[in-house]
Amino acid sequence: MKKYAVPNKTVCVACGMCLKFCPREAITIHLGCHALVDTEKCVGCGRCAKICPAGCITVTERSAAK
């Protein structure tokens, strides 16, 4: 099953580390406040979750509907 990254908006400090390590350029910083993941680009590799200093990104499986 395919996966994608999910940032926790309330914990994210918008440091931008995840942007630097995303091989698919699937992450942006929304309004300077928190990370936002484009689920169409994200392949769920987990690099962003590993590098996140706030530990706010998890990788989850896509539902069958996607």
Backbone as JSON, one array per atom type, in Angstrom:
{
  "sequence": "MKKYAVPNKTVCVACGMCLKFCPREAITIHLGCHALVDTEKCVGCGRCAKICPAGCITVTERSAAK",
  "N": [[0.83, -1.18, 0.0], [0.49, 2.27, -0.72], [2.08, 5.16, 0.72], [2.01, 8.35, 2.54], [3.21, 11.53, 3.76], [2.27, 13.17, 6.79], [1.99, 16.15, 8.31], [1.84, 17.52, 11.63], [0.05, 20.21, 12.27], [-0.19, 21.8, 14.56], [2.1, 21.35, 16.01], [4.24, 21.77, 14.33], [6.99, 23.87, 13.54], [7.65, 25.32, 11.35], [10.27, 25.27, 10.25], [11.46, 24.46, 7.89], [13.16, 22.36, 7.3], [12.17, 19.92, 6.36], [11.45, 20.53, 3.74], [13.92, 20.77, 2.49], [14.86, 18.15, 2.46], [13.02, 16.63, 1.07], [12.65, 14.54, -1.63], [10.86, 14.75, -3.7], [9.86, 17.29, -3.79], [7.46, 17.85, -2.48], [6.58, 19.25, -0.32], [5.57, 22.26, 1.24], [5.79, 25.41, 2.98], [3.13, 26.6, 4.63], [1.76, 29.72, 4.62], [3.84, 30.62, 6.24], [3.58, 29.3, 8.61], [3.21, 26.44, 9.03], [4.11, 23.12, 7.86], [3.0, 21.83, 4.74], [1.77, 19.17, 2.91], [1.8, 17.97, -0.38], [-0.16, 15.58, -1.38], [-0.34, 14.3, -3.8], [2.17, 14.4, -4.93], [3.83, 13.35, -2.96], [5.54, 10.43, -1.92], [5.78, 9.0, 0.33], [8.3, 8.39, 1.5], [9.52, 9.01, 3.89], [11.69, 10.6, 4.6], [11.38, 13.28, 5.39], [10.07, 13.01, 7.85], [12.06, 11.79, 9.37], [14.03, 13.79, 9.53], [12.79, 15.95, 10.73], [12.97, 18.31, 13.26], [11.08, 18.9, 15.19], [9.61, 16.66, 15.31], [7.12, 16.28, 14.15], [6.05, 15.09, 11.92], [4.4, 12.38, 10.47], [4.24, 9.22, 8.77], [1.82, 7.79, 6.84], [-0.47, 5.23, 5.68], [-2.09, 5.32, 2.52], [-5.59, 5.52, 1.95], [-7.73, 3.02, 0.52], [-9.38, 4.24, -1.27], [-7.98, 6.22, -2.57]],
  "CA": [[0.0, 0.0, 0.0], [1.27, 3.5, -0.81], [2.07, 6.0, 1.91], [2.28, 9.76, 2.38], [3.56, 12.22, 5.0], [1.23, 14.0, 7.39], [2.54, 16.99, 9.37], [0.94, 17.99, 12.67], [0.08, 21.67, 12.16], [-0.07, 22.47, 15.85], [3.45, 21.12, 16.54], [5.21, 22.24, 13.33], [7.58, 25.2, 13.79], [7.92, 25.89, 10.02], [11.71, 25.48, 10.11], [11.82, 24.22, 6.5], [14.07, 21.21, 7.11], [11.5, 18.9, 5.55], [11.52, 20.96, 2.35], [15.27, 20.51, 2.0], [15.11, 16.73, 2.32], [12.0, 15.96, 0.28], [13.15, 14.32, -2.98], [9.79, 15.0, -4.67], [9.41, 18.68, -3.64], [6.05, 17.72, -2.16], [6.28, 19.99, 0.9], [5.7, 23.71, 1.27], [5.43, 26.01, 4.27], [1.87, 27.31, 4.41], [1.64, 31.02, 5.28], [4.91, 30.78, 7.22], [3.14, 28.73, 9.89], [3.36, 24.99, 9.17], [4.36, 22.36, 6.64], [1.84, 21.33, 4.02], [2.23, 18.12, 1.99], [1.02, 17.69, -1.59], [-0.27, 14.11, -1.38], [-0.18, 13.78, -5.16], [3.61, 14.3, -5.18], [4.47, 12.6, -1.88], [5.6, 8.97, -2.1], [5.87, 8.38, 1.65], [9.64, 7.86, 1.74], [9.82, 9.22, 5.3], [12.87, 11.44, 4.86], [10.95, 14.47, 6.12], [9.77, 12.6, 9.23], [13.32, 11.51, 10.04], [14.81, 15.0, 9.72], [12.0, 16.97, 11.42], [13.43, 18.51, 14.63], [9.91, 18.95, 16.08], [8.99, 15.32, 15.33], [5.69, 16.47, 13.9], [5.61, 14.44, 10.67], [4.24, 10.93, 10.47], [3.98, 8.65, 7.46], [0.64, 6.94, 6.97], [-0.89, 4.56, 4.45], [-3.23, 5.9, 1.81], [-6.78, 4.69, 1.98], [-7.97, 2.33, -0.74], [-10.13, 5.13, -2.15], [-7.08, 7.1, -3.32]],
  "C": [[0.88, 1.26, 0.0], [1.08, 4.35, 0.43], [2.27, 7.47, 1.56], [2.54, 10.39, 3.75], [2.42, 13.11, 5.46], [1.86, 14.83, 8.51], [1.45, 17.39, 10.38], [1.06, 19.51, 12.72], [0.31, 22.37, 13.49], [1.32, 22.32, 16.47], [4.53, 21.68, 15.62], [5.68, 23.67, 13.64], [8.0, 25.89, 12.49], [9.4, 26.17, 9.79], [12.2, 25.26, 8.67], [12.77, 23.07, 6.26], [13.45, 20.16, 6.21], [11.55, 19.25, 4.07], [12.86, 20.59, 1.74], [15.52, 19.03, 1.71], [14.09, 15.97, 1.49], [12.47, 15.78, -1.17], [12.12, 14.63, -4.07], [9.26, 16.44, -4.65], [7.91, 18.73, -3.36], [5.62, 18.56, -0.95], [6.49, 21.49, 0.7], [5.41, 24.17, 2.69], [4.24, 26.91, 4.01], [1.81, 28.58, 5.28], [2.68, 31.25, 6.38], [4.62, 30.12, 8.55], [3.43, 27.24, 10.08], [3.59, 24.34, 7.82], [3.05, 21.85, 6.05], [2.35, 20.36, 2.96], [1.26, 17.96, 0.83], [0.97, 16.17, -1.72], [-0.17, 13.5, -2.77], [1.3, 13.58, -5.51], [4.31, 13.38, -4.19], [4.41, 11.1, -2.14], [5.78, 8.25, -0.76], [7.22, 7.8, 2.0], [10.08, 8.03, 3.2], [11.03, 10.07, 5.61], [12.51, 12.67, 5.68], [10.69, 14.14, 7.59], [11.05, 12.36, 10.02], [14.1, 12.77, 10.38], [14.09, 16.06, 10.55], [12.44, 17.13, 12.88], [12.27, 18.56, 15.64], [9.22, 17.6, 16.19], [7.51, 15.35, 15.01], [5.17, 15.78, 12.64], [5.53, 12.94, 10.85], [3.96, 10.48, 9.05], [2.85, 7.65, 7.63], [0.28, 6.31, 5.63], [-2.08, 5.29, 3.84], [-4.42, 4.96, 1.93], [-6.98, 4.08, 0.6], [-8.68, 3.22, -1.74], [-9.22, 6.01, -3.0], [-6.48, 6.36, -4.43]]
}
